[in-house]
Amino acid sequence: MAKRVVTFGEIMLRLAPEGYYRFVQAEKYGAVFGGGEANVAVSLSNYGMDAAFVTKLPEHEIGQAGVNALRRFGVDTSCITRGGNRVGIYYMEKGASQRPSKVIYDRAGSAIAQAQTEDFDWKKILKGADWFHFTGITPALKGNLPAICLEAVKTAKELGITVSCDLNYRKKLWTKEEAGSTMEELCRYVDVCIANEEDASDVFGIRAKDTDVTSGKVNHEGYKSVAKQLADRFGFSKVAITLRESLSANDNGWSAMLYDDGQYCFSKRYLMHIVDRVGGGDSFGGGLIYALLEGYGSQDAIEFAVAASCLKHTVEGDFNMVSAEEVRKLSEGDGSGRVQR
């Protein structure tokens, strides 16, 4: 029987100019759906797992379109609560060369941001689940969401379900102080923590020595220290840190580290030419969850997660539309990009 993973968060409508057009140039926008935890659910479903996404969406046609986008990839949407008036929107301008990508949020007052605690029966939602996943973006939407997330992780722990969290700090949603106080409480119930080179610093003030994310300089020893500090502070069983070296908006170095029971496993490094980087971290999380649930050892798990994310950077949209076999092939060394006939 396939492992069951439940994810919780917001799915948004993404509106983006064609190609590399800037917002001020755009005369039409492409529309797709995406969002941190929804992206993870799609990845897991594509890998053959029983993935469910939980959120709140309006009953009108735009809300239904969001549900349909998930159903298309086999995600279980039966626990989505319907209500509220609007679907959150974000505008995405794709960067190129030395010009960075830009995101503008239009998500205030969305259905999930106005959710009530009684909208979610977590004992029913999590029944039979093996894993529960959320990100720091969800409580950052404020309202009742910090309390809803807390109820979810507490219920998961009562039911013996593994809990993972991607810290995913978003400065446009809340301050570092707000993030720190809220995530401090939530992380007490987390088993597997996922972070990038900035999250641990922004949320908890834990920094890697001799690392400058703007220059692309990464110090492995510094990240060992960050992972151990996080694990010691919160009791995480595992800490995964993605290591992005931003050479330009189009070209990044990409690798990661997994801290597991005192052991540090570093993945191979990929030099990526980026098609679309949104959802890159989520595809890493989905790959890691899959690998750990499938019983991969620590080194194989981090290799699978990094390879999954590397492939996502080649896919347009938020969702990582690749198979587990494609990921395994890359993680095992076939990164030539040669035509498969």
BAKOL-991275 format. One record per residue (C-alpha): residue number from 1; residue in three letters; x, y, z. Coordinates in steps of 0.5 Angstrom, whole numbers, plus 500, padded with zeros to 3 digits. Example, Ala and Ser with C-alpha at 12.3 -4.5 7.8 and 13.67 -1.06 7.14 Angstrom:
1 ALA 525 491 516;
2 SER 527 498 514;
# end
This chain:
1 MET 500 500 500;
2 ALA 503 507 498;
3 LYS 505 511 504;
4 ARG 500 517 505;
5 VAL 502 524 506;
6 VAL 498 530 508;
7 THR 500 537 507;
8 PHE 497 544 509;
9 GLY 498 551 506;
10 GLU 495 556 501;
11 ILE 494 554 493;
12 MET 495 561 489;
13 LEU 494 563 482;
14 ARG 500 565 479;
15 LEU 500 570 474;
16 ALA 506 571 469;
17 PRO 508 575 463;
18 GLU 510 571 457;
19 GLY 518 569 457;
20 TYR 522 574 460;
21 TYR 518 580 459;
22 ARG 517 585 465;
23 PHE 511 587 469;
24 VAL 511 594 465;
25 GLN 512 591 459;
26 ALA 507 585 459;
27 GLU 500 585 455;
28 LYS 498 578 457;
29 TYR 499 574 463;
30 GLY 499 566 463;
31 ALA 496 563 469;
32 VAL 497 557 473;
33 PHE 496 554 480;
34 GLY 502 553 485;
35 GLY 504 554 493;
36 GLY 509 551 497;
37 GLU 505 545 500;
38 ALA 501 544 494;
39 ASN 507 543 490;
40 VAL 510 538 495;
41 ALA 503 534 494;
42 VAL 504 534 487;
43 SER 511 531 487;
44 LEU 509 526 492;
45 SER 503 524 487;
46 ASN 507 524 481;
47 TYR 512 519 485;
48 GLY 506 514 486;
49 MET 505 516 493;
50 ASP 498 517 496;
51 ALA 498 525 497;
52 ALA 493 529 500;
53 PHE 493 537 500;
54 VAL 489 541 505;
55 THR 487 548 505;
56 LYS 481 553 504;
57 LEU 478 555 497;
58 PRO 472 559 495;
59 GLU 466 555 492;
60 HIS 466 559 486;
61 GLU 469 557 479;
62 ILE 476 560 481;
63 GLY 477 556 487;
64 GLN 474 550 483;
65 ALA 480 551 478;
66 GLY 485 550 484;
67 VAL 482 544 486;
68 ASN 482 541 479;
69 ALA 489 543 478;
70 LEU 491 538 484;
71 ARG 486 533 482;
72 ARG 490 533 475;
73 PHE 496 530 478;
74 GLY 492 525 483;
75 VAL 492 529 489;
76 ASP 487 528 494;
77 THR 483 534 495;
78 SER 477 531 499;
79 CYS 479 535 505;
80 ILE 479 542 502;
81 THR 474 546 506;
82 ARG 470 551 501;
83 GLY 468 558 503;
84 GLY 471 565 503;
85 ASN 471 570 497;
86 ARG 478 570 494;
87 VAL 484 565 492;
88 GLY 490 568 493;
89 ILE 494 571 487;
90 TYR 502 572 486;
91 TYR 505 576 480;
92 MET 511 573 478;
93 GLU 517 576 473;
94 LYS 522 572 471;
95 GLY 529 574 472;
96 ALA 535 574 467;
97 SER 542 574 467;
98 GLN 544 579 473;
99 ARG 536 582 473;
100 PRO 533 578 479;
101 SER 526 575 479;
102 LYS 521 579 482;
103 VAL 514 576 486;
104 ILE 508 581 488;
105 TYR 503 578 492;
106 ASP 496 579 492;
107 ARG 493 574 497;
108 ALA 491 579 503;
109 GLY 484 576 505;
110 SER 484 570 501;
111 ALA 480 564 504;
112 ILE 485 560 507;
113 ALA 488 567 511;
114 GLN 481 568 514;
115 ALA 480 560 516;
116 GLN 477 559 522;
117 THR 480 553 527;
118 GLU 473 549 526;
119 ASP 474 549 519;
120 PHE 479 543 520;
121 ASP 478 536 524;
122 TRP 485 534 524;
123 LYS 484 527 527;
124 LYS 479 526 521;
125 ILE 484 529 516;
126 LEU 490 525 519;
127 LYS 487 519 520;
128 GLY 492 513 517;
129 ALA 497 518 515;
130 ASP 504 517 515;
131 TRP 507 524 514;
132 PHE 505 531 515;
133 HIS 508 537 512;
134 PHE 507 544 512;
135 THR 512 551 511;
136 GLY 513 557 515;
137 ILE 509 561 509;
138 THR 502 558 512;
139 PRO 503 561 519;
140 ALA 506 567 516;
141 LEU 499 569 513;
142 LYS 497 570 520;
143 GLY 490 570 523;
144 ASN 488 564 526;
145 LEU 493 560 522;
146 PRO 499 560 527;
147 ALA 493 556 532;
148 ILE 491 552 526;
149 CYS 498 550 525;
150 LEU 499 548 532;
151 GLU 493 544 533;
152 ALA 495 540 526;
153 VAL 502 539 529;
154 LYS 500 537 536;
155 THR 495 532 533;
156 ALA 500 529 528;
157 LYS 505 528 534;
158 GLU 499 525 538;
159 LEU 498 520 532;
160 GLY 505 518 532;
161 ILE 506 521 525;
162 THR 512 524 522;
163 VAL 512 532 522;
164 SER 516 536 517;
165 CYS 517 543 516;
166 ASP 520 548 511;
167 LEU 522 554 514;
168 ASN 521 558 508;
169 TYR 521 565 511;
170 ARG 518 570 507;
171 LYS 520 578 509;
172 LYS 514 580 505;
173 LEU 509 576 510;
174 TRP 512 577 516;
175 THR 518 580 520;
176 LYS 523 576 523;
177 GLU 521 577 530;
178 GLU 514 575 528;
179 ALA 517 569 525;
180 GLY 522 567 530;
181 SER 516 567 536;
182 THR 511 563 532;
183 MET 516 558 529;
184 GLU 519 557 536;
185 GLU 513 554 538;
186 LEU 511 550 532;
187 CYS 518 547 531;
188 ARG 517 543 538;
189 TYR 513 538 534;
190 VAL 517 538 528;
191 ASP 521 531 526;
192 VAL 525 533 520;
193 CYS 527 541 518;
194 ILE 528 543 512;
195 ALA 531 550 511;
196 ASN 536 554 506;
197 GLU 542 558 507;
198 GLU 538 564 509;
199 ASP 532 561 513;
200 ALA 536 559 519;
201 SER 539 566 520;
202 ASP 532 570 519;
203 VAL 528 566 523;
204 PHE 532 563 529;
205 GLY 539 568 528;
206 ILE 543 561 527;
207 ARG 548 563 522;
208 ALA 553 559 517;
209 LYS 560 562 518;
210 ASP 564 565 512;
211 THR 558 564 507;
212 ASP 555 570 503;
213 VAL 549 568 499;
214 THR 549 574 495;
215 SER 556 572 492;
216 GLY 555 565 492;
217 LYS 560 563 497;
218 VAL 558 557 501;
219 ASN 562 554 507;
220 HIS 560 547 508;
221 GLU 563 547 515;
222 GLY 559 553 517;
223 TYR 552 549 515;
224 LYS 554 543 519;
225 SER 554 548 525;
226 VAL 547 551 523;
227 ALA 544 544 522;
228 LYS 547 541 529;
229 GLN 545 548 532;
230 LEU 538 547 530;
231 ALA 537 540 532;
232 ASP 540 541 539;
233 ARG 535 547 540;
234 PHE 529 543 537;
235 GLY 530 536 538;
236 PHE 530 535 530;
237 SER 531 528 528;
238 LYS 534 530 521;
239 VAL 536 537 518;
240 ALA 536 538 511;
241 ILE 539 545 508;
242 THR 539 547 501;
243 LEU 545 550 498;
244 ARG 544 555 493;
245 GLU 550 559 489;
246 SER 547 564 485;
247 LEU 552 566 480;
248 SER 546 569 476;
249 ALA 538 569 475;
250 ASN 539 564 470;
251 ASP 545 560 473;
252 ASN 546 557 480;
253 GLY 550 552 483;
254 TRP 545 547 487;
255 SER 547 542 492;
256 ALA 544 540 499;
257 MET 546 537 506;
258 LEU 543 532 511;
259 TYR 544 532 518;
260 ASP 542 525 521;
261 ASP 543 523 528;
262 GLY 550 526 528;
263 GLN 552 524 521;
264 TYR 553 530 515;
265 CYS 551 528 508;
266 PHE 553 532 502;
267 SER 550 531 496;
268 LYS 553 532 489;
269 ARG 553 539 486;
270 TYR 549 541 480;
271 LEU 551 547 475;
272 MET 544 549 473;
273 HIS 541 553 467;
274 ILE 534 555 470;
275 VAL 528 555 466;
276 ASP 524 556 472;
277 ARG 526 556 479;
278 VAL 519 557 483;
279 GLY 518 551 487;
280 GLY 525 549 487;
281 GLY 525 548 495;
282 ASP 518 545 495;
283 SER 521 540 490;
284 PHE 527 538 494;
285 GLY 522 537 500;
286 GLY 518 533 496;
287 GLY 524 529 494;
288 LEU 526 528 501;
289 ILE 520 526 504;
290 TYR 519 521 498;
291 ALA 526 518 499;
292 LEU 525 518 507;
293 LEU 519 514 507;
294 GLU 521 509 502;
295 GLY 527 507 506;
296 TYR 533 510 503;
297 GLY 539 511 507;
298 SER 541 518 508;
299 GLN 546 519 503;
300 ASP 541 516 498;
301 ALA 536 521 500;
302 ILE 539 527 500;
303 GLU 542 525 493;
304 PHE 535 524 491;
305 ALA 532 530 494;
306 VAL 537 535 490;
307 ALA 536 531 483;
308 ALA 529 532 484;
309 SER 530 539 485;
310 CYS 535 540 480;
311 LEU 530 537 475;
312 LYS 524 542 477;
313 HIS 529 548 475;
314 THR 528 546 468;
315 VAL 520 545 468;
316 GLU 515 551 467;
317 GLY 510 553 473;
318 ASP 510 551 480;
319 PHE 509 544 480;
320 ASN 515 539 479;
321 MET 512 534 473;
322 VAL 517 529 473;
323 SER 517 522 475;
324 ALA 521 518 481;
325 GLU 525 514 475;
326 GLU 527 520 472;
327 VAL 530 523 479;
328 ARG 533 516 480;
329 LYS 537 517 473;
330 LEU 539 523 475;
331 SER 541 522 482;
332 GLU 545 516 479;
333 GLY 549 520 475;
334 ASP 546 521 468;
335 GLY 546 528 467;
336 SER 548 529 460;
337 GLY 541 531 458;
338 ARG 542 527 451;
339 VAL 535 525 448;
340 GLN 532 519 450;
341 ARG 530 515 444;
# end
